[in-house]
Amino acid sequence: MSVADSNKKADIITQGSTVTLVLSTSTFVFTITDPGQGPETATGTWSVSSDTLTLTYSTGFSGESQFDFILSGDQLTLNGGHVPHDFTVGTFEEALLNLILARQ
């Protein structure tokens, strides 16, 4: 969802994209692959404080994204992380990312 216009939303999974987040001891690899495109990968370090997961980027994006999170069994729900998104071709804007991830 666009931060500037909450009417702009995109469900990238139903559009055919795939998302993976690999969390190691203190580092992560976050990859989004859109249909017909090469993967876009961001890497960095992660930390947890109370109910907030912070991804601090070293490549791919800049700065950090903070998500409210819930871990339940093999499902990790992340809500509200600020990331750039291309709602209009060629124009990136700040968006809120919500994900429900399953452990593999």
C-alpha positions as CSV (number, residue, x, y, z in Angstrom):
1,M,0.0,0.0,0.0
2,S,1.3,3.4,-0.9
3,V,2.2,5.6,2.1
4,A,1.0,8.7,0.2
5,D,-2.2,7.2,-1.2
6,S,-3.8,4.3,0.7
7,N,-6.0,3.6,-2.4
8,K,-2.9,2.4,-4.2
9,K,-2.4,-1.3,-3.4
10,A,-0.7,-4.2,-5.0
11,D,-0.9,-7.9,-4.1
12,I,2.3,-8.9,-5.8
13,I,1.8,-12.6,-5.0
14,T,-1.5,-12.7,-6.9
15,Q,0.3,-10.9,-9.7
16,G,2.7,-13.8,-10.0
17,S,5.7,-12.5,-8.0
18,T,7.6,-14.7,-5.5
19,V,9.1,-13.4,-2.2
20,T,11.7,-15.1,0.0
21,L,13.2,-14.0,3.2
22,V,16.1,-16.0,4.5
23,L,17.1,-15.2,8.1
24,S,20.5,-16.5,9.3
25,T,22.0,-15.9,12.8
26,S,22.3,-12.1,12.2
27,T,22.0,-11.6,8.5
28,F,19.2,-11.8,5.9
29,V,18.6,-12.2,2.2
30,F,15.3,-10.7,0.9
31,T,14.4,-11.5,-2.7
32,I,11.4,-10.5,-4.8
33,T,11.0,-12.0,-8.3
34,D,8.4,-10.5,-10.6
35,P,7.1,-12.5,-13.6
36,G,9.4,-12.2,-16.5
37,Q,12.0,-10.3,-14.5
38,G,15.3,-11.2,-12.8
39,P,15.2,-11.3,-9.0
40,E,15.7,-8.2,-6.9
41,T,17.7,-9.0,-3.8
42,A,18.4,-7.0,-0.7
43,T,20.8,-8.1,2.1
44,G,21.8,-6.9,5.5
45,T,21.5,-7.5,9.2
46,W,18.3,-8.1,11.2
47,S,17.3,-7.6,14.8
48,V,14.3,-8.2,17.0
49,S,13.1,-6.0,19.9
50,S,9.8,-6.9,21.6
51,D,7.4,-7.3,18.7
52,T,9.4,-5.4,16.0
53,L,11.6,-7.0,13.4
54,T,14.1,-4.6,11.9
55,L,15.9,-5.3,8.6
56,T,18.9,-3.0,8.1
57,Y,19.9,-3.0,4.4
58,S,23.5,-3.1,3.2
59,T,22.6,-3.8,-0.4
60,G,19.4,-3.6,-2.5
61,F,17.5,-1.0,-0.5
62,S,18.8,1.8,1.7
63,G,18.2,2.4,5.4
64,E,16.0,0.0,7.2
65,S,12.5,-1.5,7.4
66,Q,10.7,-2.1,10.7
67,F,7.9,-4.6,10.8
68,D,5.4,-5.5,13.5
69,F,5.7,-9.3,13.6
70,I,3.9,-12.4,14.9
71,L,5.6,-15.8,14.8
72,S,3.2,-18.7,15.1
73,G,4.5,-22.2,14.5
74,D,6.0,-22.1,10.9
75,Q,4.2,-18.9,9.9
76,L,5.8,-15.4,10.2
77,T,3.6,-12.4,9.7
78,L,5.3,-9.1,9.0
79,N,3.3,-5.9,8.8
80,G,4.0,-2.2,8.0
81,G,7.6,-2.3,6.7
82,H,8.5,0.8,4.7
83,V,10.0,-0.2,1.3
84,P,10.1,1.4,-2.2
85,H,7.5,0.0,-4.7
86,D,6.9,0.7,-8.4
87,F,3.1,1.3,-8.5
88,T,3.4,3.2,-11.8
89,V,6.0,1.9,-14.2
90,G,9.3,3.7,-13.6
91,T,8.2,5.6,-10.6
92,F,9.1,4.3,-7.2
93,E,7.3,5.5,-4.0
94,E,7.3,4.6,-0.4
95,A,5.0,1.7,0.4
96,L,4.0,-0.4,3.4
97,L,4.8,-4.1,2.9
98,N,2.8,-6.8,4.6
99,L,3.9,-10.4,4.3
100,I,2.8,-13.8,5.6
101,L,5.7,-16.2,5.2
102,A,5.8,-19.9,5.7
103,R,9.0,-21.7,6.9
104,Q,10.5,-24.1,4.3
